[in-house]
Amino acid sequence: MTSAPWLSLSIWIPILFGLAVLVFSDRHAAQVRQISLIGAVLGLAVSLPLYSGFDTQTSAMQFVELSPWIPRFNIHYNLGVDGISVLFILLNSFITVLVVLAGWESIKQRVAQYMAAFLIMSGLLNGVFAALDAMLFYVFFEATLIPMYLVIGVWGGPNRVYAAVKFFLYTLLGSLLMLVAFLYLFDKSGGSFAILDWHKLPLAMTPQLLLFGAFFLAFAVKVPMWPVHTWLPDAHVEAPTGGSAVLAAILLKLGAYGFIRFSLPVLPDASHALSGYMITLSLIAVVYIGLVAIAQTDMKKLIAYSSIAHMGFVTLGFFIFNAYGVEGALVQMVSHGFVSAAMFLCVGVMYDRMHSRNIADYGGVVNTMPKFASLMMLFAMANCGLPATSGFVGEFMVIMGALKHSFWIGFLAATTLIWGAAYTLWLYKRVIFGAVANEHVAALKDIGAREFLVLALLALAVLGMGLYPVPLTEVMHASVNELLKHLAVSKL
Amino acid sequence: MNFTMPNLLPAYPEICLLIMVSVVLVVDLFLPERLRYVTYALTQLTLAGCALLTLNVAYLTEGQVAYTFSNMFVADLMAHALKLGAYIAVSTTLVYSRAYLADRGLWKGEFFALVLFALMGMMVMISANHFLTLYLGLELLSLSLYALVALNRDSALSTEAAMKYFVLGALASGLLLYGMSMIYGATGTLDISQVAKSIATAHPNKTVLTFGLVFLVSGMAFKLGVVPFHMWIPDVYHGAPTAMTLLIGSAPKLAAFAMAMRLLVNGLLDLAVDWQQMLVIMSVLSMALGNLAAIAQTNIKRMLAYSTISHMGFMLLGLLAGVVNGNWLNAADAYSAAMFYVVVYVLTTLGSFGMVMLLSRAGFEAENLDDFKGLNARNPWYAFIMLLLMFSLAGVPPTVGFYAKLSVLQPLLAADMAWLAVAAVLFSLIGAFYYLRIVKLMYFDAPTDTAPIKPNLDMSVLISVNGLAVLALGIMPQSLMALCYFSIKSL
């Protein structure tokens, strides 16, 4: 099935549909929604062959497309996926469909621009994961900032301008230094932007450490790791539901993916040398941010902090350098993509009805929205890592890996099961259970067919991954082994 | 006395332009107000004719360097490319200015003559191979611009701006001339190629030479508008009618770049170590001051003025990365990067000042940042174009501004000046803030001004093309990059 350029299609189909809907004004909102849905579903459809045609036996790049783009700087339009990146293209295309559905009714103004922003962003994100040329990666990586900036700023909450600008500048700071790092590597590698060439490039320790610093700023801001996480709660709280879902499910993965694609393989010695710091920062995210999450009174903020804690698990898994850790981290990334998107969509469902994110305004929702309550129950359980949900698999594997690495790291990481349960279940208890808190809650209507479909799809994904994660892990297996083998060899 | 006819071929565009300026000037005298469009059409035709002639010269000389008028005048690929850029910039400026000037009673015959004379000055500067030719071109350009700034003679603001521009400009010309005289004293020649030869072989007095160099660089820095010779930029940009601001801010930057190339690279490359140090300081200061001061502005013309300062500072980074430890391998990369940067900058500036004029109407100047509020609600298309232009100025992909930054940073890294590259990107991060603010005003805020935006068809089409070009070149930058590379390579 390698006949068609599936990767290019998965990038450009959403973008073209996004541009196409821009010509419609609000009078044709219904058509805009339909066309956007077609675009999103087509985008998902063309990324499915990437999975079905994927060869799990090799760690080499597959579905490779290569053509010169800017010969002046030896930049190529070079696409390809391995067992790591293919997962995120699928995840992203899937989430895009849900986001289009989730914004169906709640977005009433500038529908075309809203849908266009998400479709274009979806294509760009696929581009980030598929790019094998560093400059192509950078262009996609940066370009995603523009639609997200607009999404937060135009359709966001009361403090949206602050959040949007903070989001943009924070991430731009990191990525500009990454650009300098890319140019340095371009120079050192004798004029190549091919990421795979850089994997083989020998580098002395000092440049490795400096480059690691530049990459760290770019990717740690995106993940986000403690202490550069402060933009995330703001961005999440102010973004519209769809924006939060994409931000948590996909954009955060860019940072973690950057570590896997650049920091670890290009700079193995610096990665080893600095792994202690990275593990410490990750554990702070797991423990401290977990505690911070408990104290939140705003639902979205709480889930935002829980995202940071979960992503701490991901970076922890990467920097303990064993197969359990890395695979666990990748599973956790995919799982978090589903679960966090689901949690934000759940909050969105309630927000659409009550126009409040305050936990105190809720209580006893189960009495008026039983279907919704049971679905959210599942996602809450996944969020705290209950076995048989996707959240469990990744966390369990990372904890196993950490225990192999050192008992105390494993022990501290394992406390996440306590913090996670504490903030998620307490949130769930306060919002869903108890007596009906006020007349607004009493007047709530349960979810309709469209909302049910969105949440049910996510529920299937969460349960499926939790019960039978093998299809996921077997895809990444070869690539992860290759990465670990590569990491074990010094470049000095 | 023997008189041999010089080879006129390389100067065909200039000659054609001179004839046509005279024609325009005379024809306009006999035209009534309502037939002014004839002058306009003639001017545009002149520009088109010059463009054709330039292409023709490039074709006939087969892209080789051609000298004429006793080596005072040179026509090489860089000259052809920059001249073509200047025609396009001036022609675009005229289209953007038409309604704006007509609304303000400035759509007069002398406007066209002055614009064409200014263009003529630029062309002479671009093709100068002699200090005097260069100076001649520079003065022709400057004097025309002084007059243009003051064209709106009833406006105190414009008059003040013209006065400032004139006084400081005259000072800068003086500095430049003084520097030239020093170099002449040291080398005994005013011919730029001879100066280079003399420095390389005859070992002239280094003190005099360096002294002259300092003055030359100062004069050049004034024309580019980099710190500490930037004082005139905000006031002139602000005070001049927007059409004139656009004229000053666009094509002359190409000429100033050519001047820097002719003086520093063609003439004084052997002194690169000396002038590179000066450029480092000016560049860092310009990026710092330009970006920081732009944040504080509430007037968009002033903001763009400070943004110009920072962009010219960034462009200097390309000029100073050419020669490292006497090694020239990097030179073509670095200088072509600077040229690419200038061309991209001019393209983006045309669009952004064009947008300011597009939002202005009779009796109303859309000068304040707040006038951009809610543009997306008023007209999503123009908001989108402005969005592209602003992200290009900020250097965010996939707009062409990103590649301009990229191509300048690359030689810097190759020249082991990583710290300078880091400083440059940090300053452009600061810069991103105020470009983002424009986007914020357009997209996130509600409009305060609800008057319909009804530009002429030609302006509307051209500004759309201009904005989309920023995106299209961002997706496919190769052709323009290659053009700049070959232009510089041929020097």
Boltz contact constraints between the chains, C-beta under 6 A:
constraints:
  - contact:
      token1: [A, 70]
      token2: [B, 477]
      max_distance: 6.0
  - contact:
      token1: [A, 70]
      token2: [B, 478]
      max_distance: 6.0
  - contact:
      token1: [A, 72]
      token2: [B, 478]
      max_distance: 6.0
  - contact:
      token1: [A, 72]
      token2: [B, 481]
      max_distance: 6.0
  - contact:
      token1: [A, 72]
      token2: [B, 482]
      max_distance: 6.0
  - contact:
      token1: [A, 139]
      token2: [B, 397]
      max_distance: 6.0
  - contact:
      token1: [A, 139]
      token2: [B, 398]
      max_distance: 6.0
  - contact:
      token1: [A, 142]
      token2: [B, 396]
      max_distance: 6.0
  - contact:
      token1: [A, 142]
      token2: [B, 397]
      max_distance: 6.0
  - contact:
      token1: [A, 143]
      token2: [B, 397]
      max_distance: 6.0
  - contact:
      token1: [A, 143]
      token2: [B, 398]
      max_distance: 6.0
  - contact:
      token1: [A, 150]
      token2: [B, 443]
      max_distance: 6.0
  - contact:
      token1: [A, 153]
      token2: [B, 443]
      max_distance: 6.0
  - contact:
      token1: [A, 153]
      token2: [B, 444]
      max_distance: 6.0
  - contact:
      token1: [A, 154]
      token2: [B, 443]
      max_distance: 6.0
  - contact:
      token1: [A, 161]
      token2: [B, 440]
      max_distance: 6.0
  - contact:
      token1: [A, 161]
      token2: [B, 444]
      max_distance: 6.0
  - contact:
      token1: [A, 165]
      token2: [B, 436]
      max_distance: 6.0
  - contact:
      token1: [A, 168]
      token2: [B, 436]
      max_distance: 6.0
  - contact:
      token1: [A, 172]
      token2: [B, 429]
      max_distance: 6.0
  - contact:
      token1: [A, 172]
      token2: [B, 432]
      max_distance: 6.0
  - contact:
      token1: [A, 173]
      token2: [B, 429]
      max_distance: 6.0
  - contact:
      token1: [A, 176]
      token2: [B, 425]
      max_distance: 6.0
  - contact:
      token1: [A, 176]
      token2: [B, 429]
      max_distance: 6.0
  - contact:
      token1: [A, 180]
      token2: [B, 421]
      max_distance: 6.0
  - contact:
      token1: [A, 180]
      token2: [B, 422]
      max_distance: 6.0
  - contact:
      token1: [A, 180]
      token2: [B, 425]
      max_distance: 6.0
  - contact:
      token1: [A, 183]
      token2: [B, 409]
      max_distance: 6.0
  - contact:
      token1: [A, 183]
      token2: [B, 410]
      max_distance: 6.0
  - contact:
      token1: [A, 183]
      token2: [B, 413]
      max_distance: 6.0
  - contact:
      token1: [A, 184]
      token2: [B, 413]
      max_distance: 6.0
  - contact:
      token1: [A, 187]
      token2: [B, 413]
      max_distance: 6.0
  - contact:
      token1: [A, 187]
      token2: [B, 414]
      max_distance: 6.0
